[in-house]
Amino acid sequence: MRNVEKSKWVALAAIGGALLFGDWIAGFAFGVLALCWALLPGEEGPPVLALAATMQWISVCIGFFYVQVTGRPLEAMLRSDYRAMVSIGLGCVVAMIAGLTLGRYAIERMRPPQGVRPKNALSFKTLLLVYAVLTATIGGIIEAAWDYGGLAQAIIALTYLRLGLVYLIARRLVRRGEWHYLAGLLVIEVVLGITGFYAGFREPLMMAFLAFLEFFDRRNLRHWAAVGVLGCAMVLLGIIWIGVRGEYRERYVMDEKFQNRTARIEAMVDAVHGWATQGSDDLWVNADRFVDRMWTIYYPALAVDRVPSVMPHTNGQLMLDTLRFTFMPRLLFPDKPNVKSDSELVRKYAGVMVAGEESNTDIAFGYAAESYIDFGVPLMFLPMFIWATFIGVACALISREYKHRDLAVAIVTVIGWMSLYLFERSWTKTIGLGGTLLIYAGGLCYVLDRLWFEKFRNLYSSGQLDASADMHQRPGSTPLQLQPNSK
């Protein structure tokens, strides 16, 4: 799509949104969403950067549109200047889109990589085996990680490679049309995720969603149906989790039997059954709570009301503290304090005495609120622009420098998604997680990619190994499928 056509679609989306809802914020929101998908298409693999920006857009706008459609007011709308914060949040999304676009463009202008670029590094059987091993050991790995002090973050970062495996398996199954096997995989992931303390089912479902988007055909009704069903399932699971998590978490902490996964599954089944028997009024309350949880602008909006009228801007002190903390690796600075709870910032700048570390709770405040407190408008958008540019460059470099395309796509998908999708995450956690994933997960896979490529370089070059073919379409195929020399 040419730039002029993209501009027309963005303008039409903005005008249509404003006319449909009779509010300029709706027009601004639809224009930003159209801009996102116009400038961040998936060059190779799924449009993960566009979807990450869309997730932030949802976090900024979902409450506004929910109230417009249902007429059910939310706390943020009743008790804060939500319009100012929605506008600021959309500005942050625009800064993200601009940074990602610039970062990718800077790398794409370089000379394209030369030489053979094999399609797959791993057979389907190998993917399943590694997935099974990691799934069985992941809990022990995370628990053991904290015994290694400075290496804990590195070990935990490597566990995110499991998401990459989920994506690669889902990708193969979608491509081969074996959606029934994909459904089985997602059932396993949902059971494992929903029986933990946190909502661990979200990321695997999103990896499957991205796999569908990579091969999405707008003319195929089955694709529309699959994406629609998966999206509805994600929303329904989110509402159910909001409805049952309080009682479930209380039992998780207090009941010793909850150390057993079977006991947790039984407790969750009972909780979901009880949830499903509620009346319609209670179900609507759960939907309200779900949207309220997704619409993470209430406490930032209170901070915008108080800064600078009650409290002054900090002139970059919060960002300076973040950078100081981030660039002091615990491996070299074992006495480095833990990340402060976001609840402290909420209490100080939003003026609300929310639950905090004393009750093992962390109330989200988010990078946008921190940037506003630091710099105010418009300088507050600069940190996100810089961070998004960095991630755009990093993802484009990974795609360019990795030899095996399946590894490149998987790493870009995991790093791009995990580094960008949360609007409510603080700068310390955003930069810390993104940097850790790039260094450890990206670095390890780069080494493995090069070692594997060098081992079979001669076979690729001679044509004995067909690097352009999908070598592993059959479940029983071997990692290497030698082909006759076509020359």
Secondary structure, 3 states (H helix, E strand, C coil): CCHHHHHHHHHHHHHHHHHHHCCHHHHHHHHHHHHHHHHCCCCCCCCHHHHHHHHHHHHHHHHHHHHHHHCCCCHHHHHCCHHHHHHHHHHHHHHHHHHHHHHHHHHHCCCCCCCCCCCCCCCHHHHHHHHHHHHHHHHHHHHHHHHHHHHHHHHHHHHCHHHHHHHHHHHHHHHHCCHHHHHHHHHHHHHHHHCCCCCCCHHHHHHHHHHHHHCCCCCCHHHHHHHHHHHHHHHHHHHHHHHHHHHHHHHHHHCHHHHCHHHHHHHHHHHHHHHHCCCHHHHHHHHHHHHHHHCCCHHHHHHHHHCCCCCCCCCCHHHHHHHHHHCCCCCCCCCCCCCCCHHHHHHHHHCCCCCCHHHCCCCCCCHHHHHHHHHCCCCCHHHHHHHHHHHHHHHHHHHHHCCCHHHHHHHHHHHHHHHHCCCCCCHHHHHHHHHHHHHHHHHHHHHHHHHHHHHCHHHHHHCCECCCCCCCCCCCCCCCCECCCCC
